[in-house]
């Protein structure tokens, strides 16, 4: 396996990535590959989606701590003193990047200056893989995990980085990576199959904010978020009115709330459509910026995506098994 070198500021300029990543590259000292002799690698991940990949790839050779749990919005999350202490105790820190954790910038720079290796799992994704939505002020959409194929590339980066910090575990990481990628590929095939059963007129996914652009591109579904890429943006009355008109015109049967975003705007759509004589159901709660409760199947990346795919397909008039492609929805791990 090729070990990942930390990205240099010059490379970041070519890729038009965030200033934060360039700063971290300059602050983080070169990591020398040395055999590890004592205990598992201590890894800190900002989100559950990243943490799950690290656990699957690292196995018993890693000890993973996740900063943000179920229902936590990474767009708004601010680091506490204890969070910074956790970062300083970690051997490796993985974050999403692309400004998902924008309010953690100062904390990342502080711990990088203190010598902790900090990596963005999206940093080496090809630019053509990324989406830059209209009105996003030149920023890429950070919700890359919504496309299983793109998120597989993040898994490969994680495996290479772990191998750099624990060379003795390289073969284990490679083997676990291949198993994980096969499982994600099976999930992707299931998603493609069941989402294709949604009637063409109803292939519109209306959610609280723009977290599903990569999902839409991968599976050919139109998405409409009430808020923008970040939950910091506010939904205006005009936007709500536009979406009510869309629901009525297309006869969309359901809209969706998100587990990490307040549901008031989505419920306003339901009420607005009802006042115009069109009944719209809340099709379910989707996992957007966070996964399910600890210990559940939905607290895994495959489980959260299985839940989303199955929920969306069934609510919009498609056909999908009630308990998902592995018959595991709603179960404990």
PyMOL commands that set and color helices and strands:
alter all, ss='L'
color gray80, all
select helices_A, chain A and resi 9-15+19-27+48-61+81-89+102-113+127-129+144-146+148-165+167-195+200-202+213-219+237-250+264-275+297-299+301-315
alter helices_A, ss='H'
color red, helices_A
select strands_A, chain A and resi 41-45+62-66+92-95+117-120+204-209+222-227+254-258+281-286
alter strands_A, ss='S'
color yellow, strands_A
deselect
rebuild
show_as cartoon
